[in-house]
Amino acid sequence: MLGIAPVLRRWHAAGTPFGLATVVGVRGSAPRRPGAALAVSPGGRVVGSVSGGCVEAEVYELARAAARGAGPCLAEYGVEDEDAFAAGLTCGGTLQVLVRQVVPQREPGWGPLLAALERAGGPDGPLAHVTCVGGAPGLGAWLAVRPGGFAGTLGGTELDRAAAARAREMLERGRTGRAVVRAGTAAAEVFVQSFPDRPRMLVFGAVEFARALAVAGRFLGYHVTVCDARPAFTTPERFPEADEVVREWPHRYLAGAAWDARTVICVLTHEARFDVPLLREALRLPVAYVGAMGSRRTHEDRLRRLREAGAGEEELARLRSPIGLDLGGSTPEEAAVSIAAELIAVRNGGTGLPLRDVRGPLHKNDGPAGGAPGPAVRPAAPTTVPEPVTAGAPPTGGDPP
């Protein structure tokens, strides 16, 4: 939904109805997680994807029919069904897809919702999108839920409040999935899609590798901060893809920075005067990842210095150094891909091995999309140090009709 929201907002603003297909359930091995979405205009223009290709044609036809006025439906595809092979779903899992029509004139509330989805996880804060997939309200009824309120309706005030409360619980944990909500005699099964604040990537060292990593981090959905104490190197112009560029001694900045259990810390300076005090602080924090760049000789020297600074063996075992997976590359861009690959593997419990050497299901769909965020552990201390960088406009994903 995040990827196609800009296009859908333009369609909605132009008064163009569209059919919207959303994955609301996955069992077993499936190519995309719940929340994947595809939309089709009455003329057949399509954006998004629900399966990476295997049932796209089938869902496309359902969504196009919905755009032209067909009623909502729940479609299920699995290998136990004879139609699954005709549709192309042969990976061993089951997909359940909700397909419904959105008509701007009848549902003006979709305009603000789509605008909010474009900004989800940004300055407006986290957002949960709640859609009815069963029960009295009817397929497709929805709510947009924020920590302080909600918009839309499932058909009744008390049911709306119950669904909003459940959605906030799931949003706080970064969970996307199904839930049953009740209010008196009313009940509904809902699909809750969470869009929490973006996780933070803290990159220390204003070097070319940091520039490439900022690009990769933004692509992966991180809020990227680049920090270094050297004014000549630490400028917004050198790091246009970063959300913040900070001129400060790294360990001092980290002592007051915002972080939570999803935060990743990448130390690319490989200078002892920066690395040792910074890593001494970072390894004490319950963050998702701490990695440091450097040769094996640099790594051994760094470990010795950290032990002398009081770091314990349990803390040192958390340090991923040399940073990244062994991909054989050497350029800043190749190093960024190597680091990004390790981050993805750590976040999702991957092995980092070639898929041909891994046994078991290729798709792990039992966790929250994007990884569970964990509670915010510490807010940022007030500071005037960070210099916000104006990032490029978000991709539109296509031209307006």
Buried (B, 14 or more C-beta within 10 A) or exposed (E): BBBBBBBBBBBBEEEBBBBBBBBBBBBBBBBBBBBBBBBBBBEEBBBBBBBEEBBBEBBBEBBBBBBBEBEBBBBBBBBEEEEBEEBBBEBBBBBBBBBBBBBBEEBEBBBBBBBBBBBBBBEEBBBBBBBBBBBBBBBBBBBBBBEEEBBBBBBBEEBBBBBBEBBBEBBBBBBBBBBEBBBEEBBBBBBBBBBBBBBBBBBBBBBBBBBBBBBBBBEBEBBBBBBBBEEEBBBBEBBBBBBBBBBBBBBBBBEBBBBBBBBBBBBBBBEBEBBBBBBBBBBEBEBBBBBBBBEEEBBEBBBEBBEEEEBEEEBBEBBBBBBBBEBEBEEBBBBBBBBBBBBBBBBEEBEBEEEEEEEEBEBEBEBBBBBBBBEBEEEEEEEEEBEEBEEEEEEBBBEEB
